Amino acid sequence: MSIRRFGFPLLCAFAFGVSATAFAQEVENAVPAAAAGVTQPDPAASAETTHYAIGERVCKPAKRRHATCFVMRRVEVTESTPGARPYKLAAGASLSPAATRQTQTIGPAGGMTPYDFQTAYNFKTTGGTGQTIALVDAYNDPNIASDLATFDTEYGLPACTVANKCLKVVNQTGGSTLPSNDTTGWSVEESLDVEAAHAICPNCHILLVEVNSSSAANLAAGVNEAVKLGATVISNSYGGPEADLTSTENAAYNHSGVVITASTGDDGYYSYDQFAAVDQANGPSSLPTVVAVGGTSLFLSQTGTRQSETVWNDNGTYDYFQSLFGFALGATGGGCSNLFTAQPWQSNLSNWAATACGTHRLPADVSADADPITGLDVYDTFNCGTPCPTQGWQTVGGTSLSSPLIAGLFALAGGAHGVEYPARTLYGHLGTSSLFNVTTGGNGWCGGEGAAACGDPNTLGVGDVDCDFPGSGSTPSAGDAACDAGPGYNGPTGVGTPNGLGAFAGTGPTAKIAGPTSVVEGKTNTWTATTTDPFPKGKVISFSWNWGDGTAATVTTTGSVTHDYATSGTDTITLTVKDNYGVTGTATDSVTVTP
């Protein structure tokens, strides 16, 4: 029996300023036809059934000097449950036959599959050879190897085992004596991290570093150990208030030439649902040395192609449901850092002033799917106790999903490419076809809708919960790009979501040489260079001309230079340019010298 693609989840009507009836009809009209790559269901089983779900946090909120995992599970509920969002499956839907599992478009629990992400984000999984993705998590999941084997079999992925040296599991000092078994929910995080990373980059080695506890010190030690063991990309799907990290712990996330991704969090702008009135971004994602990864809600067509994408936000105006559930429904994190300075590739953005962050860092840098309703189906059988009510296949999300997705894509594209802080690479591709610009929604209380939708929530006494408003009073703020989506860079989703691997490829200034290709010995001639630079306010500040005739290079600050050749022959001019970010590029030209 084949399957049908699930349709758009129904989003909160008042968060989008439309009636529930009108929005439900819009969603119904958007549900597409049969999935590609699988057989059309027989008529008796082709009727769609509507399911309802909410997102539920797996790990408890972080204690002081500890981090929480940012994984959320999709929980099936009844239609009358406050905050319930529908998704559609074909009646009688079941797993695809083994022959088509590599192109499976719906998972065993009704969620996303690895193939969905390949088609939605338009990438191939053929790269990654020689790359090692490290996942840093707390406590031990004793079933991780067997669960990964089941996941790989289901989706037709190459086996990744300890025996074939694809998978390695170590403690925070690199040893084989693993921490105590999980009792807090981190084992679900580990299954998501490892399986998502392997799904995106099947040719990569997977290194799971299990640390002794969720303390900031232990997690930082795990990151340092991952670097020591040769990880080229490290994913960190956890966080807590940035002020809780010490300078020593912050330094663990600063390793030149290593891609270090960090989830921005699952509780919205300044994590207002988790740390009321704290007004802090999550660390380590707020550090200027990492790639901060935000989250979206990803909506697909019946063929698995990307149909639309919005900022993931089930918090905010949904929050009155929190008093009924005892937990928040989830939203991508962020907010201007109170502690850390923005890198120049952020602060030089043309719309940076609209973030109102001033000189301070703003997560996110980039985003991918994180909504648990549109999450990935993973396999997790370890029963950690109360935090693990479901064993087997389950649909999970949170920015714990988006971080390993982006880490896997960096690895597929070849890692850091020698860049000290690889986040810079992403900003060099901003506004190109390598990125999807997410322009709908927001991670503040009002979800990007402003005063007309929900009034000024910053007067509720729970801190700064929406950047559309100042900390007090009712005058709208001009700094709404920190929490609202829009054209170009924005706080909730950064530079956007991936469209292929181009956004992870190294980039820098380019130059083109113009001048004579044939000259006479002893005669002075002029050459000029025209340059382009992809980075925000990037400009070439140094030109080094190597003439190929054994004479010293000529270094200038402008693109015009003279030279005379003393000996006949054919020489190659090599121009090396350097921009204000310290990034170099080269160009060459040939010149023939005659007597």
N, C-alpha and C positions, 0 to 999 in steps of 0.2 A: 504494500500500500504506500502510495506516495503522499506528499504533504502539500499544504498551501501556505503561502507566506502570511505572517501576521501583519495586520494593518497598523495604521497610526494609533498609538495610545491616545486616549482622550485626555487632554490637558484641562487644567482648572479654568472654567469659563470666565470667572470674574478676574482671574489674573491676566487674561488677554482682552478684557473689555468687550466680550461678545456674549450673547445669551447662550445658555447651555444647549437649548434646542438647536440654534443655528450652528453652533460649533459641532455638535454631535452629527448633524446632517453633513457638514463639511468633511468630517472624518469618514463617515459612511461612504461618501462619494469618492474618497481617495483610496479606498481599499482596492488594490489592483487584482488582475486576473492570475492565471496559473503560473507557477514557478517554472523557470527554465532549468534544464538539466535533469529534470525528473519527469516521470510519466504523469499525465493528467489523471486525477483520481476517478474511479468509476462513479457513475451517477449516484449510486446508493450511498456513497461516502463523501460526496463533494460538497454537501451543505456546510456552511461555515458555522462554527460555534463561537460564541463570545465568552472570553474568560475575563476575570477581574483580579487585579493585584495591586499591592502597595509595596514600597521599598522599606526594608527593615535593617537597621544597623546590626552588624554581627558582634563587634567588640564594644565594650563599655567606653564611655568618654575617658579621655586621658586623665590620670592623676598627675599631680605636680611632679615635674622632672621625669615624666614618662610620656610615651606616645600611645596613641590608639591606632589600630588598623582601620583603613578607610574602605573596607569591603562592606557592601550592602547586598542582601539577598532579596529576590522577588518572592513575595508571599501571596499565595492565592487567597482571595477573600470573596465575599458575596457582593453583589451589585450595590446593596444598600450600605456597605461599609463606607464611612466618610473618607474621602480622598481616593477611593478606588478608581483605577484607570483600566479601561478595557483593551484587550488585544484579541485578535481573531485567529483561529485555527480551523482547518478542515475537520469536519466530523470524522472520527475514525483515523485521524492522522497517526502514522507510526514511523519508525525509523526507515531511512532509505536503505535499499539493498547495498551490500558491501561494495559492489562495482561502482557505485556513484557517490560513495561517502566523501571523497575528496571535494566534490562539488555540492555537498549537502547544504541546503539553504535554511534548514531549521533544525535545532538541536533536540535531543531526547526529552528535554524538559520544556520545549517550546520557545527557546531563546535563540540568540545569535550563534553562528558557527564560525570557524576560522575562514571558510570560503566567503561568508558574508563580508568580513572585513577586507578580504582581498578585493572583492568587487566594489564595495562602497568606497574604499580609499585607493583603489586603482593601482595595486602593486603586485609584483610577482615575488615568489618566495625562493628564488634561485640563488640569491646572494648569501652573505653571512659566513662563508667559510673562513675559519681562522678567528672569528669573533667569539668572545665569551660573555654571556649575559649573566650577571650576578643578581640574585634576589636576596635581600636582607630582611629577615623576619625573626620574630620572637618565638621561643619554645620549639619543641619537636613535634613534627607530624610523622608518626611511624609508618604511615601508609602512603607516603608521597610517591615512592617509586612505583608501587603497584597501581596507584590511582592514575599516574601519568601514563602507564602502559595501557590502561583501559581507554583513556582519553585518546591516545594515539591510534589505537585500533579502531575506535568509533569513527574518527575523522580521516582515516587513511594516511596518517602522518608517519614518517620514518620513526622507528623505535629510538627512544632516548633513554638509555639505561646506564646504571653504574657499570655493568659489565662491558658495554661498548665504549665506555669513557665519555659518553655524551653528557651524562648526569653525574654531578659530584655534590655530596652533602657533607658539610663540615660545621664545626662549632665556631665560636667567635675568635678562637685563636688558631683556627685551621686544622684542629684535631678531629679525630673520628669518634670521640666520646661525646655524644649529642646531649643537649639539655633535656630536662624533664619534659614529659609529654604535655601537650597543651591542655589547659582547662578553661581557656578564656575566649576562644574563637579565632585565634591567630592561625590555627591549622587550616581553616577555610581560606584565609588570606594566602597561605602558602600554596594551596592547590590552585587558586586563581593565578597567582604570580607565575608559578612554574609552567602551568598549562598554557596560559596566554602567551608567555614569552616563547615557548617552543612552537606554538601555533603560528606565530608571526614569522619566526626565523627558525625553520626546521634544521638548517645546517649549522646553527650556532651551538656551542657548548653551553650547558646550563650549570651554573654554580649556585647552590642554595646555601646561604650562610644562616644557620640557626643560632641566635644569641640566647643568653641565659634568661633574659626577661625583657620587658618592654621599656626598660629605663633608657633615657637618652644616652647615658654613658655606654651601655651595652650595645645599643644599635650603632652608635658611632664607631665602636670598636669593630663591629661586624663590617662596616663599610671600609675601614682601613685594612682589614684582613682580606676583603675581596680584591682590593687593589694589589696587595702583596701577592695574592695568588694569581694575578694576571688578568683579572676582569677588564674588559675594554668598555663595557657598558654596565651600569649598576642602576637597578630600579628600586626605589624606596616608596612603598605604598602606605605611609604612615605619617603621623605628625602630631603636634601639640602647639600650644602658644609659643611664639618665637622667643619670648623673653626667658623661657625655661631652659634654653640651651646655653651652655657655657662656651667660652671662646675655644676651649680645647675640643669640644664636641663639634662646634661649627667648622673647625679646621679639618675634620674628617671628611667633609663634603667638598673639599677644595683639593682636587688632584688634577694637575694640568694634563690635558690630552685624554682624559677619561670622561666619557659621557655619564653624568649622574643625574637621573631623573627623580623627581619628587612630586608626589600628589599634593594638590592644593587643598584637599579636604572635602568633606561631604556635608557641611553645614552652612554653606552660603558665605556671603560677604562678612568678613571678620568672624566667621564661625559663630554667629550670634545664637544659634540653637544649641551649641555645646558649651560655650564659655560666655554666658550672658554678661554684658557690660564690660568685657575685658578689652574689646576693640583691638585685637591683635590678629595678624595673619598667622598662618601655621608655619612653623619651622619643621623640617629644613627647607620647605619650598620657597620661603621668603629670602633665602640666602642668594646673593647675586652670583654665586659660583655654580649653581645647579640649573637644570632645565626644569622649570616649574610646569606641571602638566595639569590643566583643568579638564572639565568634563562637559559633554554635550548629551543631548537626546538625539539619537540617530535614527531616522526613519527611512525605510527601504521600500523599493518597489517589489513587485512579485518576483522579479528576476534577481533580486538581491542588490541592484544598483542603488546608489545614494539618491534619495528623492528630496530630502530636506534635512536640516540640522538646526537645532536651537540650543541655547544655553540650558543646561540641565538645572531645573529648579522646581522642586515640589515642596519647598519650605515657604517662607514669607506668608502670603495671604492664605496659604493652606494651614498656617500654624495653629489655628484653633483646634485642628484635629489632633495636635500633639497632646493636648490635655486628655483626650480620649484614649490615645494609644500609650502614652508615656514615653514616646520617642518621636523624633523628627522624621520626616519622610525623605529628606535628602536634597541637597543642592551643591553645585560645585563651589569650592571655596575661593578665597582671595582677599584683597584689601591692601591698601598701601602699608608697607612695612613701617614700623615706628623706629627701627634700629638700623636698617641697612640701606646703603646708597645704591641707587640705580646705576647699572652699567651704561656706558654712553650709547650703546645700541638701543636702549630704552629711552633714556632722557633726551636723545636727539630726534625722536619720532616727531613727525610733523604735527600730530594731534596730542602730544604728550601733555600739554597744558590742560587739556580737557579731562585728564585723570585727576588733577588737583593733588598729585602725589609730590609735587615739587622735586626735590633731589632724591626722594626715597624710592626704593625698589617696589615693583608691583608684580606679584604673581597673578595670572599665569603667563608663560611664554608661548605655549602651544596647547592644543587640546585634542581629545578623541572621545569616543563614546564612553559614557560613565553611568548613564541612567540604568538602574537595575531592571526597570521594565523592558528596556531594550538591551539587556546585558548578555553576556556570554554563558553558554551552557558548559559547566565544568563538572568534573567527577571528583567527589570527595567522600570517603567512606569512614574517616576517623570520627568516632563519637567522643567529642571533648567534654560532654556534659550538657548543661542547660544552654550554652551558647550555640550548640550544634544539634538542633532538633531534627535536621534532615540529613540523612546519609544517602549517597548515590548521586544521581544527576540533579543539578539545581542551576537556576539562572541567577547569576550574580553580577554586580556592577559596583558603582562607586568609583571615585578617582583611583582606587586600587586597580581598576581595570585599565583606565586610560594611561597610567604610568608604564606598565609593562608593554602595552601596545606601542607607545612611542619609543620605548627602549628597544623593542624588537625591530622597529623600522630604522632607527639609527644603526643598529647592528647590520641589518640587511644592506644598508647603503655604505657600509665600510667603517662605521664607528666615527670617531672624532675627526679623522683626517688631519691629525696633528694640531688641531685648533685648541688653544688653552682652555677656553670656556665655550663648549659647543653650542650653547644657546645663541651665541652671536651668529652662527650659520643660519639659523631660522630667520632672523631679522634681515639677512641679506636676500631672502627670497620673498619677503613680504610684498603682497600685491601682484605676485606672479601667478601663473597657471599651476604652480606646484602646491598651492594652498587654496583651500576653500575658506572664504570669508564668512564667518558666522555673524549674522546681523540681527537676529531675533532673540529677545529675551534678556534676562539679566540675572545676577546672583544675589541681588539685594532683596529686601522684603517685598518690594513692589514688582519684582520680576521684570524690570525695565519699563514698566507702564506709567510710572510717575504719579503725581498727586491726584490726577483725575480718577485713577483706579483705586487708590487705597489711602489717600491722605498722607500725613507726615508721620511715619512710624518711629522716627527718632525721638518723639516726645512720649513714648510708651514707658520709658524708664529702664530699658534693657540694653542701652548702649547705642552705638552708631550702627544701624542695621540696613541703611540704604544710602548710597552716595548721592542720590538725587536731592538730598536735603542736608542742611548743616546739622551739627550736633545738637542744636536746640533752635527753637523758633520754627517758622513755616516758610521762609523764603527759599525757593528752589535753588539748589547749588549748580554752579556751572561745571563742576567736576564729575559729570555723570559717566564718563568713559571708564572709570575705575570699576563700576559694577554693572553697566549696561552694555549690551552688544551694539555694534554699529560698524560702519565701513572702516576698513583698515584695522589697526591694532585696537584691542579693547581688553580690559582687565579680566573678565570671566574666561575668555577663550584665547587670549594672546594674539598671535599672528594668524590663528585659524586652525583648521584641521587638514590632514595630509591629502594631497591628490597625487599619488605616486610617491616616488622616493626622492624627487628633485629637491625638496625642501631640506633634505638631510645631506645633500652633496656639498662638498667644499665650494666656496665661492669667494670672490675678491675682485680687486680692481682689474680692469682690462686696458690694454693700450694698443694703438695702431700707429705704425711709423710711416711718415710721409717724407719723401725726399728723393734725390737722384739715385738711380740704380747703376749709373755709369759715370765715373768721374776721372779726372786727369790728375796724375801725380803732382803733388805740391800745390794744388789749387784748393782754396778753402771753400767748403760747401756747407749748406745749412740743412738740417733735418728737424722735423717737428713731430710731436706726438699728440694725439688726441686720446683722451682717457674717459672711462666711465667707472663709477663705483656703486655697488649695490646696497651699501649700508646707509642707514639714516644719517643724513648730512655728511656722508663719506666724501672725501676728496683726496686726490693724490697730492702728496706734499714733497716727494723726492723722486728724481729721475736719475738713474745710473746707467750711462751709456758705455757699453763695452764694444770697442770698434773692431775687434777681431784681428788687429794687426800688431798685437804685442805692446801697444802703448797703454798707458794708464787710463782707467775708466774716467769719464767726465761725469761729475755729479752736479746736478742743478736742481733748483726748486721750481723751474718752469719747464714747459714742454718744447722749448726751442734751443738748439745747440749747434755749434759749428765744429768742423773737424777737417783736417787735410791729411790725406794718405800719402806717404813718402815712397811706397813700394808698389809696383804693379802686381796684379793678381786678383783673385776673387776672395772677398772677406765677408763674414757674417756679422752684422750688427745685432747685438743683444741688448735690449732695453729692459731694465728691471725697475718697476715703479713700486712705491710704497705709499700707503694712504695713512690718514690720521688715526686709524685703528691699529697700525702696525702690520697690516696685511699686504703681501707683495703679489705682484703679477709680472709676467714677462711677455715680450713680443720680440720677434726677430725679423730681419730683412737682409737681403743680399745686395752687395755692391761690387761692381767690377771696376778695377783701377787700371787705367791704361797709361803708357808713358807719355 
